[in-house]
Amino acid sequence: MKSIELFAGAGGLAIATANAGFEHEAVLEWDQNACDTIRRNKAAGLPHLHGCEVVQGDVSEYNFKQHAGTVGFVSGGPPCQPFSIGGKHKGMDDSRNMFPHAVRAVR
């Protein structure tokens, strides 16, 4: 089954979902160091990244419609800082709240 991963970090969840049989069309992450790690692992030939696009950028600006009809699984862990006890407790009013974009990806 084709998949995309949001908030990929350095690709740990991508490895797990690929080992479970999913084939990534794209992995999305904004952090350059994390994307560089994914790109290096892809260049080294790690099978869990074969054929996937590494998208470095803001998930809130990504057009998910290009995956309509081909992707059957969306994975990822939206940042929890807006809701964390250690955060500022702004929740839905925090600009870092990426949960709506995760829902948008699934839709």
Secondary structure, DSSP 8 states (H G I E B T S, - for coil): -EEEEES-TTSHHHHHHHHTT-EEEEEEE--HHHHHHHHHHHHTT-GGGTT-EEEES-GGG--GGGGTTT--EEEE----GGG-TTS---GGGSTT--HHHHHHHH-
